[in-house]
Amino acid sequence: MGVEDGDALSAAVAVAAAHGVTATDAVVVRDQLNVLVHLRPAPVVARVAGTIARVRPGSEWLRRELAVAGHLARAGAPVVAPSDELPPGPHEHDGRVLSFWTYVPVTGEHADPAAAGAALRECHEALSDFHGSLPVLTCVTEAEAILARLAAEEAVDMMEAARLLERIEDISAVLRSLRSPLQPLHGDAHLNNVLNGPDGPLWNDWEDTCLGPVGWDAACLVSSRAGSERAEAAYAASGIALDPGELRLWVEARSLQVAVWRAFLSS
């Protein structure tokens, strides 16, 4: 276990203990932009901000995620719920921000893509009466800001950065001209953000939630890293029906966002 993992695990165990949850066998289960710690034997998973803290300081994004996921869980939507074993957060410990979530024992197999798409449809419907504050399509604007920062720090190839920035500006203008209705979105709705729980698929990782045209979540689905056939099956069951030309625009916007995050992770 690296230093980053160890610090995240220590923070998670310390905050949990302060709220009466003892983890005698805590283990890091994932270390990507966030570090996930299963606080065994408690049915609690801590999500500790890792590399993502470099571009998302503070805890407001975590507070928003917890509010959305909590609303969905109370509505009976198929989501991983904030923990009810202790205050879910957000918390801060030694400069690390973290939140607590209900542990879901996964089956080890991929969720059925059609069931995952139908579950996303349920989540969209349950979010229709969410009244909390959400930013507007930050997925694209955040990527543009990250790329500009990387370029200023000369942490990416300048020619490639200029090309991406120009294309982001161009496609953003086209997408704004569509005047598509806004609604609460998952914001990162690819199939790897679905847990295959004992009772079916549960949508997870609501940290990118925002207001935007449903085309954004559609693009996240169809360009999923889980494979084209599974992604198409999920999209067909999601209830989202877009003109193919419009969907292609959203898919390109999504691909630009992914390219920026890859540049960030390799910088």
TIKOLKE-367051 format. One record per residue (C-alpha): residue in one letter; z, x, y. Coordinates in steps of 0.25 Angstrom, whole numbers, padded with zeros to 4 digits, always signed. Example, Ala and Ser with C-alpha at 12.3 -4.5 7.8 and 13.67 -1.06 7.14 Angstrom:
# TIKOLKE-367051
A+0031+0049-0018 S+0029+0055-0004 
END
This chain:
# TIKOLKE-367051
M+0000+0000+0000 G-0004+0006+0014 V+0004+0007+0026 E-0002-0006+0032 D+0001-0014+0019 G+0015-0009+0019 D+0018-0012+0033 A+0012-0026+0031 L+0020-0028+0019 S+0033-0024+0026 A+0031-0033+0037 A+0028-0045+0028 V+0041-0042+0020 A+0050-0040+0032 V+0046-0053+0039 A+0046-0061+0027 A+0060-0056+0024 A+0065-0059+0038 H+0061-0074+0035 G+0068-0074+0021 V+0056-0071+0012 T+0059-0059+0003 A+0047-0051-0003 T+0051-0042-0014 D+0037-0039-0019 A+0028-0040-0007 V+0014-0036-0009 V+0002-0034+0000 V-0010-0042-0005 R-0020-0039+0005 D-0022-0029+0016 Q-0034-0033+0025 L-0034-0037+0039 N-0020-0043+0036 V-0010-0038+0025 L-0006-0049+0016 V+0008-0047+0009 H+0013-0056-0002 L+0028-0057+0000 R+0031-0058-0015 P+0038-0065-0021 A+0038-0075-0009 P+0025-0084-0009 V+0022-0078+0005 V+0010-0069+0010 A+0012-0061+0023 R-0001-0058+0031 V+0002-0046+0039 A-0008-0043+0050 G-0015-0029+0046 T-0028-0024+0052 I-0031-0037+0059 A-0019-0034+0069 R-0029-0024+0075 V-0037-0035+0081 R-0027-0047+0080 P-0014-0042+0087 G-0002-0052+0088 S+0000-0064+0079 E-0007-0075+0086 W-0018-0075+0076 L-0008-0076+0064 R-0001-0088+0072 R-0014-0095+0072 E-0017-0093+0058 L-0003-0098+0053 A-0005-0110+0062 V-0018-0114+0056 A-0014-0111+0042 G-0001-0119+0043 H-0009-0131+0049 L-0018-0130+0037 A-0007-0129+0027 R+0000-0141+0033 A-0012-0149+0032 G-0014-0146+0017 A-0026-0137+0019 P-0030-0126+0009 V-0024-0114+0016 V-0014-0103+0013 A-0002-0108+0021 P+0008-0100+0030 S+0021-0097+0022 D+0032-0107+0022 E+0041-0097+0016 L+0044-0091+0030 P+0039-0092+0044 P+0024-0089+0042 G+0023-0081+0056 P+0017-0074+0062 H+0027-0063+0061 E+0028-0049+0067 H+0034-0037+0060 D+0033-0023+0065 G+0020-0026+0072 R+0014-0034+0060 V+0011-0048+0061 L+0011-0057+0049 S+0012-0071+0043 F+0016-0077+0030 W+0008-0086+0021 T+0010-0093+0008 Y+0006-0085-0004 V-0005-0091-0012 P-0006-0087-0027 V-0021-0085-0028 T-0029-0087-0041 G-0037-0074-0041 E-0050-0082-0041 H-0059-0085-0029 A-0057-0099-0023 D-0068-0109-0026 P-0077-0108-0014 A-0080-0122-0013 A-0065-0125-0013 A-0063-0115-0003 G-0073-0121+0006 A-0067-0135+0005 A-0053-0129+0008 L-0059-0123+0021 R-0064-0137+0024 E-0050-0142+0022 C-0045-0132+0031 H-0055-0135+0042 E-0051-0150+0041 A-0036-0147+0042 L-0038-0138+0054 S-0045-0149+0062 D-0031-0153+0067 F-0026-0139+0070 H-0021-0139+0084 G-0017-0124+0086 S-0024-0115+0095 L-0036-0107+0089 P-0045-0097+0095 V-0060-0100+0095 L-0069-0093+0085 T-0061-0080+0086 C-0068-0074+0074 V-0080-0070+0082 T-0073-0067+0095 E-0063-0058+0088 A-0074-0051+0080 E-0081-0048+0093 A-0068-0042+0100 I-0065-0034+0088 L-0079-0028+0088 A-0078-0025+0103 R-0065-0018+0100 L-0070-0010+0089 A-0082-0006+0098 A-0073-0002+0109 E-0065+0007+0100 E-0078+0013+0094 A-0073+0009+0080 V-0086+0003+0076 D-0101+0007+0077 M-0105+0004+0091 M-0119-0001+0088 E-0114-0010+0077 A-0103-0015+0086 A-0113-0018+0097 R-0122-0026+0087 L-0111-0034+0082 L-0105-0038+0096 E-0119-0042+0100 R-0121-0051+0088 I-0107-0057+0089 E-0110-0060+0104 D-0124-0066+0100 I-0119-0075+0089 S-0107-0079+0096 A-0116-0085+0107 V-0125-0092+0097 L-0112-0098+0090 R-0106-0103+0103 S-0119-0110+0106 L-0118-0119+0094 R-0106-0126+0100 S-0100-0129+0086 P-0087-0137+0085 L-0074-0129+0084 Q-0064-0131+0074 P-0052-0123+0068 L-0058-0113+0058 H-0052-0103+0047 G-0060-0092+0054 D-0062-0083+0042 A-0065-0093+0031 H-0071-0084+0020 L-0067-0086+0006 N-0059-0074+0005 N-0049-0081+0014 V-0047-0092+0003 L-0036-0090-0007 N-0038-0097-0021 G-0024-0103-0023 P-0019-0111-0035 D-0023-0124-0028 G-0036-0119-0023 P-0042-0111-0011 L-0033-0109+0002 W-0039-0104+0015 N-0031-0092+0020 D-0032-0082+0032 W-0033-0091+0044 E-0031-0080+0054 D-0045-0081+0060 T-0043-0096+0062 C-0050-0101+0075 L-0058-0112+0081 G-0073-0111+0079 P-0085-0118+0073 V-0084-0121+0058 G-0096-0112+0056 W-0087-0100+0057 D-0079-0104+0045 A-0092-0107+0038 A-0097-0093+0041 C-0085-0087+0035 L-0087-0095+0022 V-0101-0092+0020 S-0100-0077+0023 S-0088-0076+0014 R-0086-0063+0007 A-0083-0071-0006 G-0098-0073-0009 S-0109-0081-0004 E-0109-0092-0015 R-0094-0094-0014 A-0095-0094+0001 E-0106-0105+0001 A-0098-0114-0008 A-0086-0113+0001 Y-0095-0116+0013 A-0101-0128+0006 A-0088-0134+0003 S-0082-0131+0017 G-0088-0143+0024 I-0095-0134+0034 A-0109-0138+0036 L-0117-0129+0046 D-0131-0127+0050 P-0136-0115+0042 G-0140-0108+0055 E-0127-0110+0062 L-0120-0105+0049 R-0128-0092+0049 L-0123-0090+0064 W-0109-0091+0060 V-0111-0082+0047 E-0116-0071+0057 A-0104-0073+0066 R-0095-0071+0054 S-0103-0059+0049 L-0101-0053+0063 Q-0086-0055+0062 V-0085-0049+0049 A-0093-0037+0053 V-0083-0035+0065 W-0071-0036+0056 R-0077-0026+0046 A-0079-0016+0058 F-0065-0018+0062 L-0059-0016+0048 S-0068-0003+0047 S-0064+0002+0060 
END
